[in-house]
Amino acid sequence: MFRVFRSLFTLLLIFGISVLSLGKESARLYFPNSVGSTWVYVDQDGNELTRTAVEDKNIDGMTYHAFSYQPEIEDLEKYQYLLHPSLYNIGEKWVALYVGDDIETATKSILSQKLDETIASMRILIAEQLPPDVTIEFDYTVTPTAQDYFYLFPIPITYNEEWIAMELEVKVNMSMDISGAAVDPPEELKSIVSTTSFEERGKVVGKESVETEAGKFDDCIKIEYRTLSSTDTTLPPQIKQLIPTQQLQESVSTLWLAPNVGIVKYISNGETTDEVTSFELKSYEIKTDSQEIGVTD
């Protein structure tokens, strides 16, 4: 009897290892990472971006696969963490992009720029309304907190099952200092904290054929990522009730990955505008240890 159990245990162990191996193989099938492979994408405005798989990098004792980009991403407002990850992992459960720090940096930079522009406009408007001996100074801090990884898709790939791909919280602390006024505003209005929470959920919705300038790709997995965002403030209740209730905002991004190629198409629709961001594969070269398995020009 012991031998029977031992045999069954051995078979289960072999089966488990096989499943894990197949899972990783399916991940590499849709997210190939051979060093020297290149992908050229073109966006909705005709701008090209070249991604190259480079040597692994070790950071704080962790080894990550890595990409480089040409041109380098200098304008953080154009940063898309789905398309511009520098580091990523292919693990036992996920293909995960190590983008938390980049998301925080980009979010803080973009939001700070917007706030600087808004405050500059407010100063001009207020200066026209206030007596000459009254001044108002504004200050702010932006604190974004993102999870370390964006979970691109699960291993093994499952259909129509949602997962949390990314969570991000952005706190903005606004303060103002008024000098020369006969009456000071209430203390609770001198410092206001606004907190916006984002939750992005992914779901593999099926397979499709996709055609781009690089060719036609069959059996592409199609992944939808839906982002919900909500905002709350520390305004007093009597003032909050004067502000229209903010509805949850939703944006949708769709990603297509082709076997032995990787990302071939990406479309993102904004929360409050009709603006659409898109990237499509223009050409690619996938390398193995011994040969190139796909080349387009």
C-alpha positions in Angstrom: 0.0 0.0 0.0 2.8 2.4 0.8 4.3 1.8 -2.6 1.0 2.7 -4.2 0.8 6.0 -2.3 4.5 6.7 -3.1 3.8 6.1 -6.8 0.7 8.3 -6.7 2.7 11.0 -4.9 5.5 10.8 -7.5 2.9 11.1 -10.3 1.3 14.1 -8.7 4.7 15.7 -8.2 5.6 15.1 -11.8 2.2 16.4 -12.9 2.6 19.6 -10.8 6.0 20.3 -12.2 4.7 19.7 -15.7 1.8 22.2 -15.1 4.3 24.8 -13.8 6.5 24.3 -16.8 3.7 24.5 -19.2 2.5 27.6 -17.5 5.9 29.3 -17.9 6.1 28.1 -21.5 2.7 29.7 -22.3 3.8 32.9 -20.6 7.0 33.0 -22.7 4.9 32.1 -25.8 2.9 35.3 -25.4 5.7 37.4 -23.8 9.0 36.3 -25.5 12.1 37.8 -23.9 15.1 36.5 -25.8 18.0 39.0 -25.5 18.4 41.0 -28.7 14.8 40.7 -29.7 13.3 44.0 -30.9 9.8 45.4 -31.5 9.0 48.6 -33.3 5.6 50.3 -32.5 3.9 53.3 -34.0 1.4 55.4 -32.0 -1.8 57.2 -33.0 0.3 60.2 -34.2 2.8 58.2 -36.2 5.6 58.3 -33.7 7.8 55.2 -33.5 9.1 53.5 -30.4 11.6 50.7 -30.5 11.8 48.2 -27.6 14.8 45.9 -27.2 15.2 42.9 -24.8 18.5 43.4 -23.0 20.5 41.5 -20.4 18.8 40.7 -17.0 19.4 43.2 -14.2 20.0 42.5 -10.5 18.5 45.1 -8.1 18.7 44.6 -4.4 19.3 40.9 -4.8 16.4 40.4 -7.2 16.9 39.5 -10.8 14.6 41.1 -13.4 14.3 40.7 -17.2 14.8 44.1 -18.9 13.9 46.2 -21.9 15.5 49.3 -23.3 13.7 51.9 -25.5 14.5 54.3 -28.3 13.8 57.1 -28.1 14.1 57.1 -24.3 10.9 58.2 -22.5 11.7 61.8 -21.5 8.2 63.3 -21.5 6.6 61.6 -18.5 3.1 62.6 -19.6 3.5 60.1 -22.5 4.6 57.3 -20.1 2.4 54.2 -20.4 3.3 51.5 -17.9 1.8 48.8 -20.1 4.1 49.7 -22.9 7.2 51.2 -21.3 8.2 48.8 -18.5 12.0 48.6 -18.0 11.9 45.6 -15.7 9.6 42.6 -15.4 9.3 39.0 -14.1 7.9 35.8 -15.5 7.1 33.9 -12.4 5.1 30.9 -11.4 1.8 32.8 -11.2 2.2 36.0 -13.2 3.8 37.9 -15.9 4.4 41.1 -13.8 5.8 44.4 -14.8 8.0 46.1 -12.1 6.7 49.6 -12.6 5.6 50.9 -9.2 8.4 53.4 -8.8 8.0 54.7 -12.4 4.3 55.1 -11.9 4.8 57.2 -8.7 7.5 59.3 -10.4 5.4 60.0 -13.5 2.2 60.6 -11.5 4.0 63.1 -9.2 5.6 64.9 -12.1 2.5 65.2 -14.2 0.2 66.3 -11.3 2.8 68.8 -10.0 3.0 70.4 -13.4 -0.8 70.7 -13.6 -1.0 72.1 -10.1 1.7 74.7 -10.8 -0.2 75.8 -13.9 -3.5 76.0 -11.9 -1.9 77.9 -9.0 -0.3 80.4 -11.4 -3.7 81.1 -13.0 -5.3 81.4 -9.5 -2.7 83.9 -8.4 -3.5 86.2 -11.3 -7.3 85.9 -10.8 -7.1 86.5 -7.1 -4.7 89.4 -7.4 -7.3 91.2 -9.4 -10.0 90.8 -6.7 -8.1 91.3 -3.5 -7.1 94.6 -1.8 -3.4 95.5 -2.5 -2.4 94.8 1.1 -3.8 91.2 1.2 -1.8 88.3 -0.2 -2.5 84.6 -0.5 0.2 82.0 -1.0 -0.5 78.4 -2.0 1.5 75.3 -1.4 1.0 71.6 -2.0 2.5 68.2 -1.7 1.8 65.2 -4.0 2.2 61.7 -2.5 1.5 58.9 -4.9 1.6 55.3 -3.6 1.5 52.4 -6.1 2.0 48.7 -5.7 5.3 47.5 -7.0 4.0 45.3 -9.8 1.5 45.6 -12.6 0.1 42.1 -13.1 -0.1 41.7 -16.8 -1.6 38.3 -17.1 -1.8 35.1 -15.0 0.1 31.8 -15.4 -1.5 29.7 -16.7 -3.7 31.9 -18.8 -7.3 31.8 -17.7 -10.3 33.3 -19.5 -13.0 35.6 -18.1 -11.6 35.7 -14.6 -10.8 39.1 -13.2 -7.7 40.0 -11.2 -6.4 43.2 -9.6 -3.6 44.4 -11.9 -2.7 47.6 -10.2 -3.7 49.8 -7.2 -2.7 53.4 -6.9 -3.5 56.1 -4.3 -2.6 59.8 -4.8 -2.8 62.2 -1.9 -2.6 65.9 -2.5 -2.2 68.2 0.5 -3.2 71.8 -0.5 -2.5 74.7 1.9 -2.9 78.5 1.8 -1.5 81.3 3.8 -3.4 84.6 3.9 -1.7 87.8 5.1 -3.3 91.2 5.6 -6.9 90.1 5.7 -9.2 91.5 8.3 -10.7 88.1 9.0 -8.9 84.8 8.7 -10.8 81.9 7.0 -11.6 78.8 9.1 -8.6 76.7 9.9 -10.2 73.6 8.2 -10.1 75.5 4.9 -6.4 76.5 5.2 -5.3 72.9 4.6 -7.2 70.4 2.4 -6.3 66.9 1.6 -7.6 65.3 -1.6 -7.3 61.5 -2.0 -7.8 59.7 -5.3 -7.8 56.0 -5.5 -7.3 53.9 -8.6 -8.0 50.2 -9.0 -7.2 48.5 -12.3 -8.6 45.1 -13.0 -7.6 42.8 -15.9 -9.4 40.0 -17.7 -8.5 37.8 -20.6 -11.7 38.0 -22.7 -10.8 35.7 -25.6 -8.7 35.2 -28.7 -8.7 37.2 -31.9 -6.8 37.7 -35.2 -5.1 41.0 -35.4 -3.7 42.7 -38.4 -1.1 45.5 -38.2 1.7 46.9 -40.5 3.8 44.0 -39.2 1.4 41.4 -40.6 -1.5 39.3 -39.6 -1.4 37.5 -36.2 -3.8 34.7 -35.3 -4.7 33.4 -31.9 -3.9 36.6 -30.1 -5.1 36.7 -26.5 -7.1 39.8 -25.8 -6.9 41.4 -22.4 -9.1 44.2 -21.1 -8.0 46.4 -18.2 -10.7 48.5 -16.5 -9.6 51.3 -14.2 -12.0 52.8 -11.6 -11.1 56.0 -9.8 -12.8 57.9 -7.0 -11.8 61.1 -5.1 -12.5 62.2 -1.5 -11.5 65.4 0.3 -11.2 66.6 3.9 -13.6 69.6 3.2 -16.0 70.3 6.0 -19.4 68.5 5.6 -21.3 71.8 5.1 -19.1 72.6 2.1 -18.9 69.1 0.8 -22.7 69.1 0.4 -22.5 72.1 -1.9 -20.2 70.2 -4.3 -21.8 67.7 -6.8 -21.2 64.1 -5.8 -18.3 62.7 -7.9 -19.2 59.6 -9.8 -16.8 56.7 -10.2 -14.7 57.4 -13.3 -13.8 54.5 -15.6 -11.3 54.0 -18.4 -10.6 50.9 -20.5 -7.4 49.7 -22.1 -7.2 46.7 -24.4 -4.1 44.7 -25.1 -3.5 42.0 -27.8 -0.5 39.6 -27.5 0.4 37.2 -30.3 2.1 33.8 -29.9 5.9 34.0 -30.3 5.7 37.8 -30.8 4.2 39.5 -27.7 2.3 42.8 -27.7 1.0 43.6 -31.2 -1.7 46.2 -30.4 -2.8 48.5 -27.6 -5.8 50.9 -27.3 -6.6 53.1 -24.3 -9.7 55.2 -23.9 -9.6 58.1 -21.4 -11.9 58.7 -18.4 -13.4 62.0 -19.3 -12.3 62.7 -22.9 -12.7 61.2 -26.3 -8.9 61.0 -26.6 -7.7 57.5 -27.7 -4.1 56.3 -27.2 -3.0 53.5 -29.5 0.1 51.5 -30.3 0.5 49.0 -33.1 3.4 46.7 -34.0 5.2 47.9 -37.2 8.0 45.4 -37.3 9.8 42.9 -35.0 12.7 40.5 -34.7 12.4 37.6 -32.2 15.6 35.8 -31.4 16.3 32.4 -29.9 19.7 31.0 -28.7 20.4 29.7 -32.2 18.3 31.7 -34.7 15.8 34.4 -35.5 12.3 32.9 -35.5 10.5 36.0 -36.9 11.7 39.0 -38.8 9.7 41.7 -40.5 10.7 45.0 -42.0 
